[in-house]
Amino acid sequence: MKVILRKDYESLGKIGEVVEVKPGFARNFLLPRKIAYAALAGNLKALEEEKKVHVKKEHQELVKSEKLAGELEKVSVTIPVQVGEEDKIFGTVTNQMIADALTEKGYEIDKRKIEIEEPIKSLGIYGVNIKLHSKVNAKIKVWVVRE
């Protein structure tokens, strides 16, 4: 069965592409979740309108993310932690802890967007990457201090 993708779908293709899939997959998964349309002439026109809206929305999100990235570059957060002997932390500093510290500063960032390269297990200053958009990243300073 041929379908037209309404959204980017990793294993099938990009928005607007016509792809061939098994009928059951289309009927039971793609069509009910509004990921695709059946490949009909009328649906092609509807998809063009959706594509225009999607491009405009994507551009707005990109501009908003770039502005937020500029603000976040200036931000540093302090995470107080309990330490034992030789300044070793009990546990690690998590994405959630950083997200909570950013929320206190007035920035609502989802913890899944925060990328910690290596586990933070000692006191110090760390650079943490935040993926705001597929094309926009921001780097913040995280100060891990004794509680």
C-alpha positions as CSV (number, residue, x, y, z in Angstrom):
1,M,0.0,0.0,0.0
2,K,1.3,3.5,-0.9
3,V,1.2,6.2,1.8
4,I,2.3,9.8,2.0
5,L,4.2,10.7,5.1
6,R,2.9,13.6,7.2
7,K,5.8,13.6,9.6
8,D,9.4,12.6,9.4
9,Y,9.6,8.9,10.4
10,E,13.1,7.5,11.0
11,S,12.7,4.1,9.4
12,L,10.5,5.2,6.5
13,G,11.5,8.7,5.3
14,K,10.9,12.4,5.4
15,I,7.7,14.5,5.3
16,G,6.0,14.5,1.9
17,E,7.6,11.3,0.6
18,V,5.4,8.6,-1.0
19,V,6.5,5.2,0.4
20,E,5.3,1.6,0.0
21,V,4.4,-0.2,3.2
22,K,2.5,-3.3,4.1
23,P,-1.3,-2.7,4.3
24,G,-1.6,-3.8,7.9
25,F,1.2,-1.5,9.0
26,A,-0.5,1.4,7.3
27,R,-4.0,0.6,8.5
28,N,-3.1,-0.3,12.1
29,F,-0.2,2.1,12.8
30,L,0.5,4.9,10.4
31,L,-3.0,6.1,9.6
32,P,-4.5,6.0,13.1
33,R,-1.5,7.9,14.5
34,K,-1.7,10.5,11.7
35,I,1.8,9.7,10.6
36,A,0.7,9.2,7.0
37,Y,-2.2,9.6,4.5
38,A,-3.3,7.1,2.0
39,A,-1.7,8.0,-1.3
40,L,-4.7,9.7,-3.1
41,A,-4.7,12.9,-5.2
42,G,-6.8,14.9,-2.7
43,N,-4.4,14.0,0.1
44,L,-1.4,15.3,-1.9
45,K,-3.0,18.8,-1.8
46,A,-3.8,18.6,1.9
47,L,-0.2,17.5,2.5
48,E,1.2,20.5,0.7
49,E,-0.7,22.8,3.1
50,E,0.5,20.8,6.1
51,K,4.1,21.0,4.7
52,K,3.9,24.8,4.5
53,V,2.6,25.1,8.1
54,H,5.3,22.6,9.3
55,V,8.1,24.6,7.6
56,K,6.8,27.9,9.2
57,K,6.5,26.3,12.6
58,E,10.0,24.7,12.3
59,H,11.5,28.1,11.5
60,Q,9.8,29.7,14.5
61,E,11.1,27.0,16.8
62,L,14.6,27.5,15.3
63,V,14.6,31.2,16.0
64,K,13.2,30.7,19.5
65,S,15.9,28.0,20.2
66,E,18.7,30.3,19.0
67,K,17.5,33.1,21.2
68,L,17.3,30.8,24.2
69,A,20.8,29.4,23.4
70,G,22.2,32.9,23.5
71,E,20.7,33.4,27.0
72,L,21.8,30.0,28.3
73,E,25.4,30.6,27.2
74,K,25.6,33.2,30.0
75,V,24.1,31.0,32.7
76,S,25.9,28.9,35.2
77,V,24.2,26.8,37.8
78,T,25.4,25.6,41.2
79,I,24.6,22.1,42.4
80,P,25.2,21.5,46.1
81,V,26.0,17.8,46.9
82,Q,27.0,15.7,49.9
83,V,30.5,14.5,49.8
84,G,32.5,11.9,51.7
85,E,36.2,11.4,52.2
86,E,38.5,12.8,49.6
87,D,35.7,15.0,48.2
88,K,33.9,12.1,46.5
89,I,30.2,12.6,45.8
90,F,27.6,10.2,47.0
91,G,26.1,9.1,43.7
92,T,26.3,11.4,40.6
93,V,24.9,14.7,39.4
94,T,22.0,13.8,37.2
95,N,20.1,15.5,34.3
96,Q,17.2,16.1,36.6
97,M,19.3,18.0,39.2
98,I,20.6,20.3,36.4
99,A,17.1,20.8,35.0
100,D,15.8,21.7,38.5
101,A,18.6,24.2,39.0
102,L,17.8,25.8,35.6
103,T,14.1,25.9,36.6
104,E,15.1,27.9,39.7
105,K,16.8,30.4,37.4
106,G,13.7,30.7,35.3
107,Y,14.5,28.4,32.3
108,E,12.2,25.5,31.7
109,I,14.4,22.8,30.1
110,D,13.4,19.2,29.7
111,K,15.8,16.9,31.4
112,R,16.0,14.7,28.2
113,K,17.6,17.6,26.4
114,I,20.5,17.9,28.8
115,E,23.5,15.8,27.6
116,I,26.1,14.9,30.2
117,E,29.1,13.5,28.4
118,E,30.7,11.7,31.3
119,P,29.1,11.0,34.8
120,I,29.8,13.9,37.2
121,K,31.2,12.2,40.3
122,S,33.5,14.8,41.9
123,L,33.4,18.5,42.8
124,G,34.4,21.0,40.2
125,I,33.2,23.0,37.2
126,Y,31.8,21.1,34.2
127,G,30.5,22.1,30.8
128,V,27.2,20.6,30.0
129,N,25.6,20.6,26.6
130,I,21.8,21.3,26.1
131,K,20.3,20.2,22.8
132,L,17.5,22.8,22.2
133,H,16.8,22.0,18.6
134,S,18.2,19.6,16.0
135,K,20.5,22.5,14.8
136,V,21.0,24.4,18.0
137,N,23.0,23.5,21.1
138,A,23.8,25.6,24.2
139,K,26.6,25.0,26.7
140,I,26.2,25.9,30.3
141,K,28.6,25.8,33.3
142,V,27.7,23.5,36.2
143,W,29.4,24.2,39.5
144,V,29.3,21.1,41.7
145,V,30.0,22.3,45.3
146,R,30.0,20.9,48.8
147,E,26.7,21.1,50.5
